[in-house]
């Protein structure tokens, strides 16, 4: 008899669209005008259950596509592709705001904004958070093998350790013109957003010298495996990747130079042509919940924008309590956020090609 009743209940659930206590598809359509959300995000950038849990709770289907650069995402939007939520980086958000490519957010529909860390609110690219809600944030720093590289030397030399010939042939450099020029400009005491020709040329010479004397290996995501296995002794790494490296290899440490660094953030935005802005707001609000934020940060290793999650994971007994890379540095006067400047980016890209071509 119980089996018959169970089968009857299962059939009823299928007929009514019930999904185990969450909303139904019909309820989603009535509330949001649609039961489908289209998300465009970086690859490997979400907790394992983020999408499935959201779908179950709100009775919707999420279509996820992935991009591997801000420029790729921007090009698709310019071509007319429509998404409900994007997760671009700081400087790209600035560009999209200036080009009227984003909707202003209705913050009354995102009450969980109160969960967001002050360290990642009101940043220069969106000073009132009118268009964006922080997703992950972090910094760029130096990962090094503290058995082979004296921590005191790293702290004394900062980015200059990348030109210290004691470590020739033992360094990885992230293959990014902006990040590479950032470290050179900071080493020289300049702003990473400088437009001063003389300062840019001086940074170019700094990078040429590094390239010609240190035998660096230029990498992107390969830096993670390379440093986890101890292939090199020093690397310039994003803090989230550094968190993963330090978790897997106890011989590695992380240092953010006193000269300052790039503090970056990726944030959720709603494009101007989003088909389902109501559902987009619901998704953004959901990502800021404790459970969703915790699942994201534990899985990816990047710093959560949710202050409670940030405190718990980095605090005593937390998953990343002993990990120097997890917690971003907030409020340090020499740290900066990238400003969008396509002309400067083009100049640096051309110079970066020349740097690498001299090997």
QUINORFEN-V423955 format. One record per residue. N is the residue number from 1. PHI is phi in whole degrees, -180 to 180 (999 if undefined). Layout:
N&PHI + N&PHI
This chain:
1&999 + 2&-61 + 3&-64 + 4&-63 + 5&-63 + 6&-63 + 7&-64 + 8&-64 + 9&-66 + 10&-62 + 11&-64 + 12&-64 + 13&-63 + 14&-66 + 15&-69 + 16&-93 + 17&78 + 18&-66 + 19&-127 + 20&78 + 21&104 + 22&-86 + 23&-74 + 24&-96 + 25&-60 + 26&-63 + 27&-67 + 28&-64 + 29&-62 + 30&-65 + 31&-81 + 32&-110 + 33&86 + 34&-164 + 35&-115 + 36&-132 + 37&-114 + 38&-111 + 39&-114 + 40&-121 + 41&-139 + 42&-67 + 43&-71 + 44&53 + 45&-128 + 46&-140 + 47&-61 + 48&-62 + 49&-109 + 50&-56 + 51&-71 + 52&-63 + 53&-66 + 54&-64 + 55&-61 + 56&-66 + 57&-68 + 58&-110 + 59&67 + 60&-126 + 61&-116 + 62&-110 + 63&-99 + 64&-110 + 65&-120 + 66&-123 + 67&-123 + 68&-116 + 69&-158 + 70&-60 + 71&-68 + 72&-62 + 73&-62 + 74&-63 + 75&-63 + 76&-65 + 77&-67 + 78&-62 + 79&-78 + 80&103 + 81&-63 + 82&-116 + 83&-133 + 84&-92 + 85&-137 + 86&-120 + 87&-130 + 88&-81 + 89&-90 + 90&-47 + 91&-65 + 92&-72 + 93&-62 + 94&-57 + 95&-62 + 96&-68 + 97&-65 + 98&-64 + 99&-100 + 100&55 + 101&-96 + 102&-124 + 103&-87 + 104&-69 + 105&-81 + 106&-96 + 107&-66 + 108&-67 + 109&-93 + 110&-128 + 111&-62 + 112&-73 + 113&-58 + 114&-67 + 115&-81 + 116&-76 + 117&-61 + 118&-61 + 119&-64 + 120&-123 + 121&-94 + 122&55 + 123&-77 + 124&-55 + 125&-74 + 126&-156 + 127&-61 + 128&-116 + 129&49 + 130&-77 + 131&-119 + 132&-143 + 133&-125 + 134&-57 + 135&-112 + 136&-129 + 137&-149 + 138&177 + 139&-141 + 140&-119 + 141&-149 + 142&-108 + 143&-97 + 144&-147 + 145&-83 + 146&-74 + 147&-82 + 148&-108 + 149&-126 + 150&-66 + 151&-54 + 152&-64 + 153&-70 + 154&-60 + 155&-66 + 156&-73 + 157&-96 + 158&58 + 159&-65 + 160&-65 + 161&-64 + 162&-74 + 163&-119 + 164&-83 + 165&-67 + 166&-62 + 167&-114 + 168&-56 + 169&78 + 170&-121 + 171&-125 + 172&-105 + 173&-122 + 174&-69 + 175&-80 + 176&-147 + 177&-63 + 178&-70 + 179&-70 + 180&-70 + 181&-68 + 182&-57 + 183&-68 + 184&-67 + 185&-64 + 186&-66 + 187&-59 + 188&-89 + 189&88 + 190&-108 + 191&-72 + 192&-74 + 193&-104 + 194&-60 + 195&-114 + 196&-73 + 197&-58 + 198&-65 + 199&-67 + 200&-64 + 201&-66 + 202&-66 + 203&-66 + 204&-59 + 205&-65 + 206&-60 + 207&-69 + 208&-60 + 209&-62 + 210&-59 + 211&-61 + 212&-84 + 213&-114 + 214&-107 + 215&51 + 216&-71 + 217&-107 + 218&-91 + 219&-138 + 220&-120 + 221&-68 + 222&-62 + 223&-62 + 224&-65 + 225&-64 + 226&-61 + 227&-81 + 228&-64 + 229&-91 + 230&74 + 231&-65 + 232&-124 + 233&-101 + 234&-140 + 235&-152 + 236&-93 + 237&-142 + 238&-67 + 239&-60 + 240&-65 + 241&-67 + 242&-64 + 243&-58 + 244&-62 + 245&-61 + 246&-67 + 247&-66 + 248&-92 + 249&-132 + 250&-67 + 251&-81 + 252&-99 + 253&-127 + 254&-130 + 255&-139 + 256&-102 + 257&-58 + 258&-65 + 259&-68 + 260&103 + 261&-154 + 262&-87 + 263&-99 + 264&-114 + 265&-148 + 266&-109 + 267&-137 + 268&-86 + 269&-136 + 270&-116 + 271&-63 + 272&-60 + 273&-99 + 274&-60 + 275&-70 + 276&-133 + 277&-64 + 278&-64 + 279&-68 + 280&-62 + 281&-61 + 282&-63 + 283&-64 + 284&-60 + 285&-63 + 286&-66 + 287&-60 + 288&-83 + 289&-67 + 290&-58 + 291&-64 + 292&-66 + 293&-66 + 294&-64 + 295&-61 + 296&-62 + 297&-71 + 298&-62 + 299&-77 + 300&-88 + 301&92 + 302&-87 + 303&-69 + 304&-71 + 305&-83 + 306&-82 + 307&-61 + 308&-62 + 309&-66 + 310&-58 + 311&-65 + 312&-68 + 313&-71 + 314&-98 + 315&-83 + 316&-56 + 317&83 + 318&-76 + 319&-56 + 320&-113 + 321&-59 + 322&-99 + 323&-100 + 324&-66 + 325&-87 + 326&-68 + 327&-84 + 328&-67 + 329&-92 + 330&-109 + 331&83 + 332&-80 + 333&-65 + 334&-89 + 335&-78 + 336&-139 + 337&-107 + 338&-62 + 339&-101 + 340&-70 + 341&-152 + 342&-57 + 343&-67 + 344&-63 + 345&-60 + 346&-65 + 347&-61 + 348&-66 + 349&-62 + 350&-65 + 351&-68 + 352&-65 + 353&-60 + 354&-66 + 355&-57 + 356&-70 + 357&-71 + 358&-84 + 359&-68
